[in-house]
Amino acid sequence: MGQVTYQKLRRDAQAIFRAALRAADPREGIRRARPRFQALLDRPYDHIYVVGAGKASAAMALEVERILGRRISGGLINTKHGHLATLRRIELNECAHPVPDEAGVAGARRIAQIAAEATAQDLVICLISGGASALLPLPAEGLTLDDKQHVTRQLLACGANIHEINTVRKHLSAIKGGQLAALAAPAKLLTLVLSDVIGDDLSVIGSGPTVPDGSTFAQAREILARYRIQPSAAVARHLAAEARENPTRLPHAQTLIVGANRLAVDAAASEARQRGYRPLVLSTTIEGETRDVARMHAAIAREVLESGQPVRSPACLISGGETTVTLDADGKGGRNQEFVLAAALDLPPGVVVLSAGTDGTDGPTDAAGAIADSQTLTKAKARGLDPRAYLARHDSYHFFDALGDLIRTGPTGTNVMDVRLLLTAARPLVKSSAKAAKEPPALKAERPVKSPKSRR
Amino acid sequence: MGQVTYQKLRRDAQAIFRAALRAADPREGIRRARPRFQALLDRPYDHIYVVGAGKASAAMALEVERILGRRISGGLINTKHGHLATLRRIELNECAHPVPDEAGVAGARRIAQIAAEATAQDLVICLISGGASALLPLPAEGLTLDDKQHVTRQLLACGANIHEINTVRKHLSAIKGGQLAALAAPAKLLTLVLSDVIGDDLSVIGSGPTVPDGSTFAQAREILARYRIQPSAAVARHLAAEARENPTRLPHAQTLIVGANRLAVDAAASEARQRGYRPLVLSTTIEGETRDVARMHAAIAREVLESGQPVRSPACLISGGETTVTLDADGKGGRNQEFVLAAALDLPPGVVVLSAGTDGTDGPTDAAGAIADSQTLTKAKARGLDPRAYLARHDSYHFFDALGDLIRTGPTGTNVMDVRLLLTAARPLVKSSAKAAKEPPALKAERPVKSPKSRR
């Protein structure tokens, strides 16, 4: 397989990813969903306030301004640094992510205040997107941001999933787990959500500031115990006190999902088909440890090329969701870059793999993800890079940076988790030994032996 | 979904697994391959000796006796305890597996002797199947079985893959890595192989006692270093001495694969189709940490039920290969039982999952694997069993034993790695939120909130 063919596969993979990004655009999502909330907008209000948080919420606010214009009295969105839009009536407040900062706290406090001051004649529109948990940090009374950060950092590092992290966050917060909606009553509340979680569970997205919360203080304590996390004394005291469980009923609040991972994945499938690949969506809800998930993707691509199962080549395997990296070393990278690196170690000839976050940011890096192909190991070796060592250090960023294979999109204005693509080239199927055993060819002599290492 | 439907799915899953077992029968495999080696048998020989090792090698020997009858002068097969067949001319020697014992050493020494004494007018037939590495233990000069076991135990426990384990074994052995074939020269040598390794690499199966060996002493040392394994002084000395690298050319030796995982997987697909399921073979080369691989399988089943991708329900997802369990606790179980337990934690309604080893033995247990469905968690709860705790302890055997959900086949006489099945019930597709966002239904009000724990 020549260089030129890999270049074609790489170009196609990047175009397919761009199609996924376009479909996940939150402005497009709000336009699509508008018939479902227009009736609520058509009622008379004294004031309409727009609040929210998340990496895509600035873009969402832009569309809400386009729809409502001067009817908006004001509002505030906590957004991640650089995730901006030019707004006229809604203020943007840039804050830190994934570790919250005091700017986030100040913004969250003002958002809580806007909600609290809204009356029964008002409408509050809340725009929630990925990152809202970290971007809406309002510690419960008696707690500091440090108390919360200390716990969050440990949860992120120990491989806890987003559900577990958010259950804890909801019980250290004065705004999450439906508490923002409780503050907004008796005003009407419309929440538009761009989902960035597996299964699109509203109570989990952004830690559900405007949705009823079924989780409890007891569960939050249990999760800390499960991961052997030692909270500060103030946190332990707060969780033990169980001051007031979060609201389980919020009749004035309505919530709509305007975008999710499946839209991106389906658009990728459609673009792949147009480019001559047989698309196969494996799942939009992939979780688990990144490197093992990557190996399984590579094993499926290998099967495509060896037996034409589960789909014939040229194929485009597509999956969505969000994997985990259990940190046991301090390299630089993100789950998407690590996915591509781990997959590259197992790729048969004729495959290109791309994985990237739809928000444009993969872990604490300036890349969205990475791209590799079956020749990446050879190229790396030629430059003296040891892919196994980079993977062991979780240092995928520096590996792909050296190869020029990082995918950089900048902030995309959306966030519907990750998209992973494996493109397989059209070529004659390789006969596997098992297949051969069915047929009656001549006696097979010894063959050149592959060193065991060449397989990995 | 009622109990009755799950019972139907379970029955179908078990029947599909049985079909996979039938296709992997090594006697059937030898019959299928016979046209490819008959010419070699048809030559005149003074003696024909049959040797070998592996869990399926007794069954293979039975078929060879059927073909050659009295032409066989004698021979010896090292087999695993209980993996027997009634042979007339070939002796069976029962040994321990996966940790080798002195019976194995005594048998291996006699096998080496038979090969060494064969002349240019003789034919040696060698029957290799899964487990042959542990069942053909002949320590290199100066080493004891204890030396080898000490290293093997550590390699098994630390998550090293079979390629790595065998590279080390080949360099601590007097018979592996082509050394048995070197002993057999100048006799003709025919090796029939039932493959139990990913990719069917002949140099890896049974540590390749009759195939040229490209691996080196340096690689063996490297693998021990990678996993920070401290060998005994004798082993370290032996590996450092590099007495003689294994043979890289063996012109008198010929090797044929008579069975492999794909045959079992393809037969499962065929049986599933006959039972009304849409089969989808994901891959026959699945490796990686069991619980993460299991979660990905569950995520694909979820997608089948939510969106009809990658295949419409009723579907049968099938995969083969062999996963790893990194032991960090001392429960009882095997990779197949752990796969089913981990998958059960993530199953949506309407799914049955079965995973079993084709050899009938899953890890150090008397079960081949296990079966579970979407109601397993509920049943477990009713009995006070905490599935997460069992998984954390790698104690899947006791979990499924308590539920009566172990799969017990007894020794099957074959070994082509594992077969995993996920059957999804026919039912109307569940609309996901993302799908719903495309359509114009009424405004969505708050909904009962799932506790985050209910998802896992």
Interface residues (C-beta under 8 A of the other chain):
Chain A: G29 R32 A33 P35 R36 F37 A39 L40 N161 H163 E164 N166 T167 S195 G199 D200 D201 L202 S203 V204 G208 V211 P212 D213 G214 S215 Q219 T248 R249 L250 P251 A253 Q254 T255 L256 I257 V258 G259 A260 N261 R262 L263 L280 V281 L282 S283 T284 T285 I286 E287 G288 E289 R291 D292 V293 R295 M296 A299 I300 R302 E303 E306 S307 Q309 P310 V311 G321 S432 S433 A434 K435 A436 A437 K438 P440 P441 A442 L443 K444 A445 E446 R447 P448 V449 K450 S451 P452 K453 R455 R456
Chain B: G29 R32 A33 P35 R36 F37 A39 L40 N161 H163 E164 N166 T167 S195 I198 G199 D200 D201 L202 S203 V204 G208 V211 P212 D213 G214 S215 Q219 T248 R249 L250 P251 A253 Q254 T255 L256 I257 V258 G259 A260 N261 R262 L263 L280 V281 L282 S283 T284 T285 I286 E287 G288 E289 R291 D292 V293 R295 M296 A299 I300 R302 E303 E306 S307 Q309 P310 V311 G321 S432 S433 A434 K435 A436 A437 K438 P440 P441 A442 L443 K444 A445 E446 R447 P448 V449 K450 S451 P452 K453 R455 R456
